[in-house]
Amino acid sequence: MLPRPVYTSTFTIAAVAATTGYVLVDLSDTTNYPHSATTEIYLLGLGIVAEKASDGDFNITVGVVIENDATNGSMKGVAEFDLSHLDNSTDSTDRFVFPFVDFTLGGANQEGINLNVTSGALTRAVSNVTDADNTIWQNDTGLASPVGAAAGATGKPGVGDLVLLATENAGTGTLDFAITALYSTG
């Protein structure tokens, strides 16, 4: 594989109080994102810092949109993080720091996780983590992203986009997090 440029997408948000989706990298958006190739995303690494305030139990799933239309869509998760107290999911404040996970295995796997999607399926990865037929992933509604707010023209999820789903499983707490994704495109 020829060396490809590596890009960074950093997103931070505070006070997430319900299950919410975000676009981390919009594959087709070469105006607001630094990449120019739009065939597929190679997820090279992730770093995340999160804090849960008050009672609650959250999952953060990073994945790729595999199909969508103006009604709903589906995503496949490729990395998942859980934020809850080990002994009691209703304890008030918990912090989670995952400084960096290197999906290239120190360079041995130069593609990292290849997020190529063909006919509604990942072609180079498998996962049983699926968020199917969810209106969060419909292609006509903007989601918050590193380059724009939900009301803007950016952040509309499309097939092949790198996305994040913050899911509140229990409690009434809120979640703050910052995530950095290193990626390349083909």
CORGI-V528149 format. One record per pair of residues at least 4 apart in sequence whose C-alpha atoms are under 6 Angstrom apart, sorted by the first residue. I is the first residue (numbers start at 1). J is the second residue. D is the distance in Angstrom with one decimal. If there is no record, write none. Layout:
I;J;D / I;J;D
//
This chain:
6;183;5.7 / 6;184;5.0 / 7;182;5.7 / 7;183;5.3 / 7;184;5.9 / 8;181;5.7 / 8;182;4.7 / 9;180;5.6 / 9;181;5.2 / 10;179;5.7 / 10;180;4.3 / 11;146;5.1 / 11;178;5.7 / 11;179;5.4 / 12;177;5.7 / 12;178;4.1 / 13;176;5.8 / 13;177;5.7 / 14;176;4.1 / 15;174;5.0 / 15;175;5.3 / 15;176;5.5 / 16;174;5.1 / 16;175;4.9 / 17;174;4.6 / 18;168;5.7 / 19;166;5.4 / 19;167;4.3 / 19;168;5.4 / 20;165;5.8 / 20;166;5.4 / 21;164;5.7 / 21;165;4.5 / 22;143;5.4 / 22;144;5.4 / 22;145;5.8 / 22;163;5.6 / 22;164;5.1 / 23;145;5.0 / 23;155;5.6 / 23;163;4.4 / 24;145;5.8 / 24;162;5.4 / 24;163;5.1 / 25;161;5.8 / 25;162;5.0 / 26;161;5.0 / 27;38;5.5 / 27;161;5.2 / 28;38;5.5 / 30;35;5.9 / 30;36;5.5 / 37;185;5.6 / 37;186;5.2 / 39;186;5.2 / 40;116;4.9 / 40;185;5.5 / 40;186;5.2 / 41;115;5.3 / 41;184;5.9 / 41;185;4.5 / 42;111;5.6 / 42;112;5.9 / 42;113;5.5 / 42;114;4.6 / 42;115;5.9 / 42;183;5.4 / 42;184;5.1 / 42;185;5.8 / 43;112;5.4 / 43;113;5.0 / 43;183;4.7 / 44;103;5.0 / 44;104;5.7 / 44;112;4.5 / 44;182;5.3 / 44;183;5.1 / 45;101;5.4 / 45;102;4.6 / 45;103;5.2 / 45;181;5.8 / 45;182;5.0 / 46;100;5.4 / 46;101;5.3 / 46;180;5.7 / 46;181;4.6 / 47;98;5.7 / 47;99;5.0 / 47;100;4.1 / 47;179;5.7 / 47;180;5.2 / 48;98;5.2 / 48;178;5.7 / 48;179;4.4 / 49;96;5.7 / 49;97;4.5 / 49;177;5.6 / 49;178;5.4 / 50;95;5.7 / 50;96;5.0 / 50;176;5.6 / 50;177;4.1 / 51;94;5.7 / 51;95;4.4 / 51;175;5.8 / 51;176;5.3 / 52;93;5.4 / 52;94;5.2 / 52;174;5.8 / 52;175;4.5 / 53;92;6.0 / 53;93;4.8 / 53;173;5.5 / 53;174;5.3 / 54;92;4.0 / 54;93;5.6 / 54;173;4.5 / 55;90;4.5 / 55;91;5.6 / 55;92;4.7 / 55;171;5.2 / 55;172;5.7 / 55;173;4.7 / 56;90;5.6 / 56;170;5.2 / 56;171;3.9 / 56;172;5.6 / 56;173;4.7 / 57;83;6.0 / 57;84;4.8 / 57;89;5.8 / 57;168;5.9 / 57;169;5.3 / 57;170;5.1 / 58;82;6.0 / 58;83;5.2 / 58;167;5.4 / 58;168;4.5 / 58;169;5.6 / 59;81;5.6 / 59;82;4.5 / 59;166;5.8 / 59;167;5.1 / 60;80;5.7 / 60;81;5.1 / 60;165;5.7 / 60;166;4.6 / 61;77;5.9 / 61;79;5.8 / 61;80;4.4 / 61;164;5.6 / 61;165;5.1 / 62;77;5.5 / 62;78;6.0 / 62;79;5.2 / 62;163;5.8 / 62;164;4.5 / 63;76;5.3 / 63;77;3.9 / 63;78;5.1 / 63;162;5.8 / 63;163;5.4 / 64;75;5.3 / 64;76;5.5 / 64;160;5.7 / 64;161;5.4 / 64;162;4.7 / 64;163;5.6 / 65;74;5.9 / 65;75;4.2 / 65;159;4.9 / 65;160;5.4 / 65;161;5.6 / 66;74;5.8 / 66;75;5.3 / 66;120;4.8 / 66;121;5.9 / 66;159;5.2 / 67;73;5.4 / 67;74;5.5 / 67;120;5.2 / 67;159;5.5 / 68;72;5.7 / 68;73;3.8 / 68;138;5.5 / 69;138;5.4 / 69;139;5.3 / 70;138;5.2 / 70;139;5.3 / 70;140;5.5 / 71;138;5.6 / 72;133;5.3 / 72;134;5.1 / 72;135;4.1 / 72;137;5.7 / 72;138;4.1 / 73;133;4.9 / 73;134;5.4 / 73;137;4.6 / 73;138;5.1 / 74;131;5.5 / 74;132;4.2 / 74;133;5.3 / 75;130;5.8 / 75;131;5.3 / 76;129;5.8 / 76;130;4.7 / 77;129;5.0 / 84;89;5.2 / 85;89;5.0 / 103;112;4.6 / 104;109;4.5 / 104;110;5.3 / 104;112;4.3 / 105;109;5.8 / 114;124;5.9 / 116;122;5.7 / 116;123;5.8 / 117;121;5.3 / 117;122;4.6 / 117;123;5.9 / 117;160;5.9 / 137;157;6.0 / 139;156;5.6 / 139;157;5.3 / 139;158;5.9 / 141;156;5.5 / 142;150;4.6 / 142;151;5.9 / 142;155;4.7 / 142;156;4.2 / 143;150;4.1 / 143;155;4.7 / 143;156;5.9 / 144;148;6.0 / 144;149;4.5 / 144;150;4.3 / 144;155;5.9 / 145;155;5.5 / 148;154;5.8
//
